[in-house]
Each structure stands twice: as C-alpha cells, then as structure tokens.
Amino acid sequence: MRWPHTVIFQVETEGHQDDGGGWVPGGWQDFLTTEAHVQPITGNQRFQAQQLETPINHKIYYPAQDGVKPNMRVKWLDRTDVDGNPKEINLQSDPIDQGGMGRVYMVEGVM
C-alpha cells in the first residue's frame, strides 16, 4: 500500500542540567518517520460528528507502529508554512486500530 504523505512523530523532551551545571532546554525529538495519509477535517464533518467545540482538525492514518501517544506531535513534511518549515499537528488521541487487523492506526490532532 502506498501512502501519499510523509510524517515524523516527535516526543517532547524535558530540560535538564548538563555535567557543567548549565541548563539544557527541552525540545522535540524524532520518534518515528513513516508514510501516512493526513486528512484535514472540514467544518461540516465536525458538525456531523456533533463535535463543534472540539479542536480536532486532522486525522492521521499510518502503518501500525507501537509507541505513539497523545502528547506527541507530528511534523507533516509534505505541507510547509510560509518560512518553509513543516506544518505541525499536536496529537489529541490514542491510536485507534482501523479495521481491527493491527495494520493501520489513526490518531486525531490539532494544527
């Protein structure tokens, strides 16, 4: 199966002191680079799901991989902002197995 997009799942790292007593700030570390299908959710789809107050605006389908969590973010390499940086989607859901076969997972997020 071919997937139309490439994404990087990232995990947030905490800041810490280095050996010299200085502070190393936290940031984002790449966890998984994979092909995926990123699907923007239209306002009409949110209305039909009766989720007018939820901020969810993207669904990301990807080949099943363990370890993806709601506190991660996704860098959507195929879409960039005006400065050329990949768009970022903050995950809001645990992975949901699509079809129950353990082949494709879906997570929801906010751009």
ROLOTI-130177 format. One record per residue: z, y, x of N, C-alpha, C in turn; residue number from 1. Coordinates in nm, 4 decimals. Atoms other than C-alpha are relative to their C-alpha. Layout:
! residues N
<atom n_up="Z" n_north="Y" n_east="X" ca_up="Z" ca_north="Y" ca_east="X" c_up="Z" c_north="Y" c_east="X" num="NUM"/>
...
END
This chain:
! residues 111
<atom n_up="0.0000" n_north="-0.1179" n_east="0.0841" ca_up="0.0000" ca_north="0.0000" ca_east="0.0000" c_up="0.0000" c_north="0.1240" c_east="0.0885" num="1"/>
<atom n_up="0.0044" n_north="-0.1261" n_east="-0.0744" ca_up="-0.0918" ca_north="0.3427" ca_east="0.1311" c_up="0.0755" c_north="0.1066" c_east="-0.0770" num="2"/>
<atom n_up="-0.0798" n_north="-0.1075" n_east="0.0577" ca_up="0.1351" ca_north="0.6378" ca_east="0.0704" c_up="-0.0633" c_north="0.1322" c_east="0.0421" num="3"/>
<atom n_up="0.0723" n_north="-0.1234" n_east="-0.0308" ca_up="-0.0054" ca_north="0.9930" ca_east="0.0546" c_up="0.0741" c_north="0.1012" c_east="0.0888" num="4"/>
<atom n_up="-0.0769" n_north="-0.1000" n_east="-0.0746" ca_up="0.2772" ca_north="1.1784" ca_east="0.2368" c_up="0.0816" c_north="-0.0646" c_east="0.1117" num="5"/>
<atom n_up="-0.0916" n_north="0.0432" n_east="-0.1058" ca_up="0.4931" ca_north="1.1541" ca_east="0.5470" c_up="0.1249" c_north="0.0863" c_east="-0.0098" num="6"/>
<atom n_up="-0.1274" n_north="-0.0708" n_east="0.0090" ca_up="0.8618" ca_north="1.2460" ca_east="0.5323" c_up="0.0951" c_north="-0.0483" c_east="0.1083" num="7"/>
<atom n_up="-0.1090" n_north="0.0374" n_east="-0.0904" ca_up="1.1632" ca_north="1.2454" ca_east="0.7607" c_up="0.1305" c_north="0.0157" c_east="-0.0772" num="8"/>
<atom n_up="-0.1348" n_north="-0.0077" n_east="0.0559" ca_up="1.5028" ca_north="1.1607" ca_east="0.6135" c_up="0.0922" c_north="0.0419" c_east="0.1131" num="9"/>
<atom n_up="-0.0921" n_north="-0.0501" n_east="-0.1018" ca_up="1.7729" ca_north="1.3513" ca_east="0.8026" c_up="0.1433" c_north="-0.0058" c_east="-0.0499" num="10"/>
<atom n_up="-0.1425" n_north="0.0011" n_east="0.0301" ca_up="2.1509" ca_north="1.3232" ca_east="0.8166" c_up="0.0631" c_north="0.1199" c_east="0.0705" num="11"/>
<atom n_up="-0.0674" n_north="-0.1165" n_east="-0.0583" ca_up="2.3767" ca_north="1.6238" ca_east="0.8772" c_up="0.1058" c_north="-0.0470" c_east="0.0982" num="12"/>
<atom n_up="-0.1003" n_north="0.0319" n_east="-0.1013" ca_up="2.5864" ca_north="1.6090" ca_east="1.1933" c_up="0.1071" c_north="0.1083" c_east="0.0010" num="13"/>
<atom n_up="-0.1115" n_north="-0.0950" n_east="-0.0063" ca_up="2.9250" ca_north="1.7736" ca_east="1.2351" c_up="0.0064" c_north="0.0653" c_east="0.1377" num="14"/>
<atom n_up="-0.0225" n_north="-0.0666" n_east="-0.1272" ca_up="3.0034" ca_north="2.0280" ca_east="1.5019" c_up="0.1165" c_north="-0.0664" c_east="0.0731" num="15"/>
<atom n_up="-0.1070" n_north="0.0612" n_east="-0.0790" ca_up="3.2306" ca_north="1.9152" ca_east="1.7874" c_up="0.0144" c_north="0.0728" c_east="0.1337" num="16"/>
<atom n_up="-0.0218" n_north="-0.0579" n_east="-0.1323" ca_up="3.3796" ca_north="2.0208" ca_east="2.1179" c_up="-0.0674" c_north="-0.0864" c_east="0.1046" num="17"/>
<atom n_up="0.0585" n_north="0.0772" n_east="-0.1092" ca_up="3.1908" ca_north="1.9231" ca_east="2.4289" c_up="0.1044" c_north="-0.0207" c_east="0.1096" num="18"/>
<atom n_up="-0.0943" n_north="0.0329" n_east="-0.1081" ca_up="3.3538" ca_north="1.7999" ca_east="2.7520" c_up="0.0530" c_north="0.1236" c_east="0.0719" num="19"/>
<atom n_up="-0.0430" n_north="-0.1219" n_east="-0.0665" ca_up="3.3738" ca_north="2.1546" ca_east="2.8897" c_up="0.0845" c_north="0.0910" c_east="-0.0872" num="20"/>
<atom n_up="-0.0819" n_north="-0.0805" n_east="0.0892" ca_up="3.5748" ca_north="2.2818" ca_east="2.5923" c_up="-0.0784" c_north="0.0939" c_east="-0.0886" num="21"/>
<atom n_up="0.0825" n_north="-0.0842" n_east="0.0855" ca_up="3.2813" ca_north="2.4603" ca_east="2.4313" c_up="-0.0276" c_north="-0.0682" c_east="-0.1335" num="22"/>
<atom n_up="0.0281" n_north="0.0521" n_east="0.1336" ca_up="3.1715" ca_north="2.4164" ca_east="2.0715" c_up="-0.1491" c_north="-0.0295" c_east="-0.0137" num="23"/>
<atom n_up="0.1377" n_north="0.0397" n_east="0.0296" ca_up="2.8545" ca_north="2.2266" ca_east="1.9840" c_up="-0.0155" c_north="0.0032" c_east="-0.1518" num="24"/>
<atom n_up="0.0140" n_north="-0.0097" n_east="0.1454" ca_up="2.7406" ca_north="2.3291" ca_east="1.6348" c_up="-0.0667" c_north="-0.1240" c_east="-0.0592" num="25"/>
<atom n_up="0.0647" n_north="0.1099" n_east="0.0704" ca_up="2.6378" ca_north="2.0717" ca_east="1.3783" c_up="-0.1452" c_north="0.0333" c_east="-0.0293" num="26"/>
<atom n_up="0.1412" n_north="-0.0207" n_east="0.0321" ca_up="2.2816" ca_north="2.0287" ca_east="1.2655" c_up="-0.0520" c_north="-0.1187" c_east="-0.0781" num="27"/>
<atom n_up="0.0641" n_north="0.1099" n_east="0.0707" ca_up="2.0372" ca_north="1.7763" ca_east="1.1264" c_up="-0.0643" c_north="-0.0933" c_east="0.1007" num="28"/>
<atom n_up="0.0533" n_north="0.1017" n_east="-0.0898" ca_up="1.9423" ca_north="1.4515" ca_east="1.2972" c_up="-0.0940" c_north="-0.0910" c_east="-0.0792" num="29"/>
<atom n_up="0.0947" n_north="0.0892" n_east="0.0655" ca_up="1.6372" ca_north="1.2419" ca_east="1.2108" c_up="0.0618" c_north="-0.1381" c_east="-0.0166" num="30"/>
<atom n_up="-0.0510" n_north="0.1326" n_east="0.0321" ca_up="1.7357" ca_north="0.9149" ca_east="1.0421" c_up="-0.1136" c_north="-0.1001" c_east="-0.0195" num="31"/>
<atom n_up="0.1095" n_north="0.0904" n_east="0.0334" ca_up="1.4075" ca_north="0.7682" ca_east="0.9176" c_up="-0.1268" c_north="0.0806" c_east="-0.0227" num="32"/>
<atom n_up="0.1316" n_north="-0.0576" n_east="0.0268" ca_up="1.0422" ca_north="0.8700" ca_east="0.9356" c_up="-0.0818" c_north="-0.1076" c_east="-0.0695" num="33"/>
<atom n_up="0.0727" n_north="0.0999" n_east="0.0779" ca_up="0.8288" ca_north="0.6980" ca_east="0.6741" c_up="-0.1081" c_north="0.0658" c_east="-0.0848" num="34"/>
<atom n_up="0.0953" n_north="-0.0451" n_east="0.0992" ca_up="0.5315" ca_north="0.7271" ca_east="0.4451" c_up="0.0704" c_north="0.0037" c_east="-0.1344" num="35"/>
<atom n_up="-0.0656" n_north="-0.0153" n_east="0.1294" ca_up="0.6206" ca_north="0.8309" ca_east="0.0908" c_up="-0.0970" c_north="0.0635" c_east="-0.0990" num="36"/>
<atom n_up="0.0701" n_north="-0.0789" n_east="0.1027" ca_up="0.4994" ca_north="0.9822" ca_east="-0.2337" c_up="0.1013" c_north="0.1000" c_east="-0.0529" num="37"/>
<atom n_up="-0.0883" n_north="-0.1062" n_east="0.0476" ca_up="0.6651" ca_north="1.3166" ca_east="-0.3097" c_up="-0.0610" c_north="0.0564" c_east="-0.1276" num="38"/>
<atom n_up="0.0501" n_north="-0.0421" n_east="0.1312" ca_up="0.6319" ca_north="1.4084" ca_east="-0.6759" c_up="0.0816" c_north="0.1178" c_east="-0.0519" num="39"/>
<atom n_up="-0.0697" n_north="-0.1123" n_east="0.0634" ca_up="0.7244" ca_north="1.7588" ca_east="-0.7938" c_up="0.0173" c_north="-0.0286" c_east="-0.1490" num="40"/>
<atom n_up="-0.0280" n_north="0.0177" n_east="0.1423" ca_up="0.8825" ca_north="1.7527" ca_east="-1.1397" c_up="-0.0288" c_north="0.1319" c_east="-0.0691" num="41"/>
<atom n_up="0.0339" n_north="-0.1221" n_east="0.0724" ca_up="0.7363" ca_north="2.0033" ca_east="-1.3825" c_up="0.1123" c_north="0.0368" c_east="-0.0958" num="42"/>
<atom n_up="-0.0992" n_north="-0.0450" n_east="0.0980" ca_up="0.9475" ca_north="2.2080" ca_east="-1.6200" c_up="-0.0069" c_north="-0.0807" c_east="-0.1279" num="43"/>
<atom n_up="0.0173" n_north="0.0795" n_east="0.1211" ca_up="0.8028" ca_north="2.0083" ca_east="-1.9104" c_up="0.0657" c_north="-0.1374" c_east="0.0153" num="44"/>
<atom n_up="-0.0629" n_north="0.1296" n_east="-0.0228" ca_up="0.9186" ca_north="1.6798" ca_east="-1.7540" c_up="0.1522" c_north="0.0126" c_east="-0.0054" num="45"/>
<atom n_up="-0.1446" n_north="-0.0197" n_east="0.0047" ca_up="1.2710" ca_north="1.8197" ca_east="-1.7099" c_up="0.0470" c_north="0.0207" c_east="-0.1431" num="46"/>
<atom n_up="-0.0355" n_north="-0.0213" n_east="0.1392" ca_up="1.2738" ca_north="1.9326" ca_east="-2.0728" c_up="-0.0005" c_north="-0.1323" c_east="-0.0757" num="47"/>
<atom n_up="0.0087" n_north="0.1287" n_east="0.0681" ca_up="1.1629" ca_north="1.5891" ca_east="-2.1938" c_up="0.1169" c_north="-0.0898" c_east="0.0359" num="48"/>
<atom n_up="-0.1135" n_north="0.0814" n_east="-0.0433" ca_up="1.4432" ca_north="1.4304" ca_east="-1.9941" c_up="0.1328" c_north="0.0630" c_east="-0.0405" num="49"/>
<atom n_up="-0.1191" n_north="-0.0714" n_east="0.0451" ca_up="1.6900" ca_north="1.6781" ca_east="-2.1512" c_up="0.0904" c_north="0.0371" c_east="0.1174" num="50"/>
<atom n_up="-0.0726" n_north="-0.0379" n_east="-0.1202" ca_up="1.7912" ca_north="1.7988" ca_east="-1.8070" c_up="-0.0304" c_north="0.1449" c_east="0.0351" num="51"/>
<atom n_up="0.0340" n_north="-0.1391" n_east="-0.0244" ca_up="1.7374" ca_north="2.1711" ca_east="-1.8439" c_up="0.0907" c_north="0.0663" c_east="0.1026" num="52"/>
<atom n_up="-0.0950" n_north="-0.0627" n_east="-0.0918" ca_up="2.0463" ca_north="2.2556" ca_east="-1.6385" c_up="-0.0007" c_north="-0.0627" c_east="0.1385" num="53"/>
<atom n_up="-0.0020" n_north="0.0660" n_east="-0.1298" ca_up="1.9861" ca_north="2.0117" ca_east="-1.3538" c_up="-0.0986" c_north="0.0675" c_east="0.0957" num="54"/>
<atom n_up="0.0897" n_north="-0.0637" n_east="-0.0958" ca_up="1.8330" ca_north="2.1499" ca_east="-1.0367" c_up="-0.1063" c_north="-0.0950" c_east="0.0566" num="55"/>
<atom n_up="0.0940" n_north="0.0967" n_east="-0.0555" ca_up="1.6330" ca_north="1.8320" ca_east="-0.9649" c_up="-0.1428" c_north="0.0485" c_east="-0.0233" num="56"/>
<atom n_up="0.1378" n_north="-0.0423" n_east="0.0185" ca_up="1.2730" ca_north="1.9316" ca_east="-0.8980" c_up="-0.1006" c_north="-0.0845" c_east="0.0783" num="57"/>
<atom n_up="0.0897" n_north="0.0906" n_east="-0.0714" ca_up="1.1304" ca_north="1.6491" ca_east="-0.6824" c_up="0.0520" c_north="-0.1430" c_east="-0.0069" num="58"/>
<atom n_up="-0.0306" n_north="0.1421" n_east="-0.0147" ca_up="1.1197" ca_north="1.2697" ca_east="-0.6840" c_up="-0.0751" c_north="-0.0488" c_east="0.1225" num="59"/>
<atom n_up="0.0607" n_north="0.0522" n_east="-0.1221" ca_up="1.0512" ca_north="1.0868" ca_east="-0.3594" c_up="0.0028" c_north="-0.1514" c_east="-0.0079" num="60"/>
<atom n_up="0.0142" n_north="0.1449" n_east="0.0002" ca_up="0.9223" ca_north="0.7284" ca_east="-0.3659" c_up="-0.0346" c_north="-0.0428" c_east="0.1422" num="61"/>
<atom n_up="0.0230" n_north="0.0426" n_east="-0.1378" ca_up="0.9272" ca_north="0.5366" ca_east="-0.0368" c_up="0.0242" c_north="-0.1499" c_east="0.0128" num="62"/>
<atom n_up="-0.0258" n_north="0.1420" n_east="-0.0213" ca_up="0.9187" ca_north="0.1809" ca_east="0.1016" c_up="0.1501" c_north="-0.0211" c_east="0.0205" num="63"/>
<atom n_up="-0.1446" n_north="0.0244" n_east="-0.0030" ca_up="1.2663" ca_north="0.0326" ca_east="0.0627" c_up="0.0545" c_north="-0.0028" c_east="0.1421" num="64"/>
<atom n_up="-0.0726" n_north="-0.0072" n_east="-0.1269" ca_up="1.4962" ca_north="0.1169" ca_east="0.3541" c_up="0.1465" c_north="0.0221" c_east="-0.0327" num="65"/>
<atom n_up="-0.1432" n_north="-0.0200" n_east="0.0223" ca_up="1.8746" ca_north="0.0899" ca_east="0.3663" c_up="0.0486" c_north="0.1249" c_east="0.0736" num="66"/>
<atom n_up="-0.0674" n_north="-0.1087" n_east="-0.0693" ca_up="2.0991" ca_north="0.3804" ca_east="0.4595" c_up="-0.0250" c_north="0.1391" c_east="-0.0537" num="67"/>
<atom n_up="0.0271" n_north="-0.1330" n_east="0.0563" ca_up="1.9552" ca_north="0.6703" ca_east="0.2561" c_up="0.1122" c_north="0.0344" c_east="-0.0971" num="68"/>
<atom n_up="-0.1141" n_north="-0.0436" n_east="0.0803" ca_up="2.2350" ca_north="0.8708" ca_east="0.0909" c_up="-0.0265" c_north="0.1374" c_east="-0.0609" num="69"/>
<atom n_up="0.0227" n_north="-0.1284" n_east="0.0675" ca_up="2.2605" ca_north="1.1724" ca_east="-0.1443" c_up="0.0278" c_north="0.1236" c_east="0.0855" num="70"/>
<atom n_up="-0.0315" n_north="-0.1181" n_east="-0.0804" ca_up="2.3974" ca_north="1.4022" ca_east="0.1285" c_up="-0.1042" c_north="0.0253" c_east="0.1094" num="71"/>
<atom n_up="0.1068" n_north="-0.0184" n_east="-0.0978" ca_up="2.0767" ca_north="1.3738" ca_east="0.3322" c_up="-0.1007" c_north="0.1036" c_east="-0.0502" num="72"/>
<atom n_up="0.1124" n_north="-0.0828" n_east="0.0414" ca_up="1.7714" ca_north="1.5934" ca_east="0.3275" c_up="-0.1281" c_north="-0.0654" c_east="0.0493" num="73"/>
<atom n_up="0.1317" n_north="0.0513" n_east="-0.0363" ca_up="1.4006" ca_north="1.5213" ca_east="0.3550" c_up="-0.0840" c_north="0.1163" c_east="0.0489" num="74"/>
<atom n_up="0.1000" n_north="-0.0964" n_east="-0.0460" ca_up="1.1513" ca_north="1.7153" ca_east="0.5631" c_up="-0.1356" c_north="-0.0561" c_east="-0.0413" num="75"/>
<atom n_up="0.1298" n_north="0.0405" n_east="0.0546" ca_up="0.8151" ca_north="1.6945" ca_east="0.3832" c_up="-0.1068" c_north="0.0527" c_east="0.0955" num="76"/>
<atom n_up="0.0883" n_north="-0.0428" n_east="-0.1081" ca_up="0.5726" ca_north="1.7042" ca_east="0.6753" c_up="-0.1364" c_north="0.0483" c_east="-0.0474" num="77"/>
<atom n_up="0.1305" n_north="-0.0384" n_east="0.0513" ca_up="0.2636" ca_north="1.7492" ca_east="0.4568" c_up="-0.0010" c_north="0.1369" c_east="-0.0688" num="78"/>
<atom n_up="-0.0096" n_north="-0.1310" n_east="0.0651" ca_up="0.3890" ca_north="2.0753" ca_east="0.2995" c_up="0.0842" c_north="0.0916" c_east="0.0888" num="79"/>
<atom n_up="-0.0708" n_north="-0.0916" n_east="-0.0889" ca_up="0.4913" ca_north="2.3778" ca_east="0.5034" c_up="0.0225" c_north="0.1341" c_east="-0.0683" num="80"/>
<atom n_up="-0.0246" n_north="-0.1351" n_east="0.0493" ca_up="0.6373" ca_north="2.7208" ca_east="0.4395" c_up="-0.0940" c_north="0.0967" c_east="0.0716" num="81"/>
<atom n_up="0.0899" n_north="-0.0996" n_east="-0.0590" ca_up="0.4693" ca_north="3.0466" ca_east="0.5457" c_up="0.0074" c_north="0.0046" c_east="0.1522" num="82"/>
<atom n_up="-0.0150" n_north="0.0018" n_east="-0.1455" ca_up="0.6029" ca_north="3.0017" ca_east="0.9005" c_up="-0.0484" c_north="-0.1304" c_east="0.0624" num="83"/>
<atom n_up="0.0495" n_north="0.1270" n_east="-0.0519" ca_up="0.4549" ca_north="2.6519" ca_east="0.9316" c_up="0.1064" c_north="-0.1080" c_east="0.0125" num="84"/>
<atom n_up="-0.1071" n_north="0.0998" n_east="-0.0056" ca_up="0.7895" ca_north="2.4709" ca_east="0.9000" c_up="-0.0106" c_north="-0.0945" c_east="-0.1193" num="85"/>
<atom n_up="0.0048" n_north="0.0931" n_east="0.1129" ca_up="0.8028" ca_north="2.1525" ca_east="0.6881" c_up="0.0974" c_north="0.0417" c_east="-0.1102" num="86"/>
<atom n_up="-0.0891" n_north="-0.0285" n_east="0.1135" ca_up="0.9458" ca_north="2.2053" ca_east="0.3397" c_up="0.1149" c_north="-0.0997" c_east="0.0017" num="87"/>
<atom n_up="-0.1201" n_north="0.0839" n_east="-0.0006" ca_up="1.2978" ca_north="2.0659" ca_east="0.2957" c_up="0.0467" c_north="-0.0250" c_east="-0.1420" num="88"/>
<atom n_up="-0.0502" n_north="0.0411" n_east="0.1305" ca_up="1.4314" ca_north="1.8749" ca_east="-0.0040" c_up="0.1381" c_north="-0.0601" c_east="0.0207" num="89"/>
<atom n_up="-0.1366" n_north="0.0521" n_east="-0.0093" ca_up="1.8076" ca_north="1.8201" ca_east="-0.0385" c_up="0.0187" c_north="-0.1089" c_east="-0.1050" num="90"/>
<atom n_up="-0.0135" n_north="0.1131" n_east="0.0914" ca_up="1.8779" ca_north="1.4795" ca_east="-0.1900" c_up="0.1207" c_north="0.0157" c_east="-0.0904" num="91"/>
<atom n_up="-0.1053" n_north="-0.0118" n_east="0.1007" ca_up="2.0886" ca_north="1.4615" ca_east="-0.5061" c_up="0.0360" c_north="-0.1342" c_east="-0.0623" num="92"/>
<atom n_up="-0.0262" n_north="0.1291" n_east="0.0640" ca_up="2.0824" ca_north="1.0909" ca_east="-0.5950" c_up="0.0005" c_north="-0.1118" c_east="0.1030" num="93"/>
<atom n_up="0.0108" n_north="0.1231" n_east="-0.0774" ca_up="2.1376" ca_north="0.7477" ca_east="-0.4509" c_up="-0.1389" c_north="-0.0578" c_east="-0.0235" num="94"/>
<atom n_up="0.1291" n_north="0.0651" n_east="0.0227" ca_up="1.8204" ca_north="0.5425" ca_east="-0.4044" c_up="0.0047" c_north="-0.0904" c_east="-0.1234" num="95"/>
<atom n_up="0.0135" n_north="0.0843" n_east="0.1187" ca_up="1.7033" ca_north="0.3681" ca_east="-0.7226" c_up="-0.1160" c_north="-0.0955" c_east="0.0258" num="96"/>
<atom n_up="0.1012" n_north="0.1033" n_east="-0.0210" ca_up="1.5137" ca_north="0.0399" ca_east="-0.6838" c_up="-0.1007" c_north="0.0065" c_east="-0.1147" num="97"/>
<atom n_up="0.1049" n_north="-0.0094" n_east="0.1012" ca_up="1.1824" ca_north="0.0783" ca_east="-0.8680" c_up="-0.0591" c_north="-0.1387" c_east="-0.0243" num="98"/>
<atom n_up="0.0554" n_north="0.1302" n_east="0.0352" ca_up="1.0900" ca_north="-0.2447" ca_east="-1.0437" c_up="0.0909" c_north="-0.1166" c_east="0.0329" num="99"/>
<atom n_up="-0.0960" n_north="0.1054" n_east="-0.0276" ca_up="1.3909" ca_north="-0.4414" ca_east="-0.9180" c_up="-0.0417" c_north="-0.1022" c_east="0.1043" num="100"/>
<atom n_up="0.0500" n_north="0.0949" n_east="-0.0987" ca_up="1.1959" ca_north="-0.6100" ca_east="-0.6388" c_up="0.0438" c_north="0.0335" c_east="0.1427" num="101"/>
<atom n_up="-0.0434" n_north="-0.0381" n_east="-0.1334" ca_up="1.3538" ca_north="-0.4263" ca_east="-0.3448" c_up="-0.1135" c_north="0.0432" c_east="0.0908" num="102"/>
<atom n_up="0.1144" n_north="-0.0422" n_east="-0.0804" ca_up="1.0173" ca_north="-0.2908" ca_east="-0.2321" c_up="-0.0165" c_north="0.1510" c_east="0.0058" num="103"/>
<atom n_up="0.0193" n_north="-0.1447" n_east="0.0085" ca_up="1.0086" ca_north="0.0723" ca_east="-0.3466" c_up="0.1281" c_north="0.0620" c_east="-0.0555" num="104"/>
<atom n_up="-0.1166" n_north="-0.0746" n_east="0.0469" ca_up="1.3021" ca_north="0.3120" ca_east="-0.3785" c_up="-0.0455" c_north="0.1410" c_east="-0.0390" num="105"/>
<atom n_up="0.0249" n_north="-0.1374" n_east="0.0405" ca_up="1.3138" ca_north="0.6545" ca_east="-0.5434" c_up="0.1306" c_north="0.0760" c_east="0.0109" num="106"/>
<atom n_up="-0.1134" n_north="-0.0919" n_east="-0.0011" ca_up="1.5518" ca_north="0.9439" ca_east="-0.4781" c_up="-0.0453" c_north="0.1313" c_east="-0.0608" num="107"/>
<atom n_up="0.0287" n_north="-0.1293" n_east="0.0589" ca_up="1.5741" ca_north="1.2805" ca_east="-0.6507" c_up="0.0603" c_north="0.1084" c_east="0.0871" num="108"/>
<atom n_up="-0.0500" n_north="-0.1076" n_east="-0.0838" ca_up="1.6196" ca_north="1.6126" ca_east="-0.4792" c_up="-0.0410" c_north="0.1369" c_east="-0.0477" num="109"/>
<atom n_up="0.0236" n_north="-0.1415" n_east="0.0297" ca_up="1.6053" ca_north="1.9904" ca_east="-0.4834" c_up="-0.0614" c_north="0.0670" c_east="0.1211" num="110"/>
<atom n_up="0.0629" n_north="-0.0740" n_east="-0.1102" ca_up="1.3722" ca_north="2.2033" ca_east="-0.2757" c_up="0.0590" c_north="0.1388" c_east="0.0041" num="111"/>
END
